[in-house]
């Protein structure tokens, strides 16, 4: 069955109706496709940074991700948002498993723009065996876009 990646931007996450989750569960159950969710979290990251008095700088409209900003982005996306999405699937009697791109080196990335944006990267490789494992167990993978970089580096993957 064909995998279909649904990129859900942080700006619309809270507005998604329960019918969105029901539709994806239905697509999987009817074997139309294997949905995979990759989500963002910009507005909630902005809110958390503001609450923590962490200033952000931008280059050409893109946030420069310092190590401090990366910690907040990872906390918000891999923790709060990812688990909220999983819970919403489960409320609709679906199975979902939340993953961060760093789990099992699921998403591997390299810095973009010669590091001009700090810890921001682009995906170079996807370890699909983890996605397949969740799909084969009847679940829908929900992936937060924090990736493994070189060594023990983590990179924020801007979905836009």
Number of C-alpha atoms within 10 A of each C-alpha: 8 9 14 12 14 13 14 15 16 18 12 11 16 11 8 10 10 12 10 12 20 17 12 21 24 15 14 20 13 10 11 14 17 23 22 21 19 21 23 28 25 18 14 18 21 18 12 17 18 12 9 10 9 12 10 15 11 10 9 7 7 13 17 20 23 17 14 12 22 20 13 20 25 22 15 23 24 25 15 13 24 24 19 16 21 21 17 18 23 15 13 13 12 20 19 24 20 24 24 23 27 22 16 13 16 22 26 22 26 22 21 16 11 10 13 12 20 19 23 27 26 20 21 12 14 15 14 10 11 16 20 16 12 19 20 11 10 16 22 25 25 28 27 29 28 30 29 25 23 12 6 7 13 25 30 29 22 17 15 7
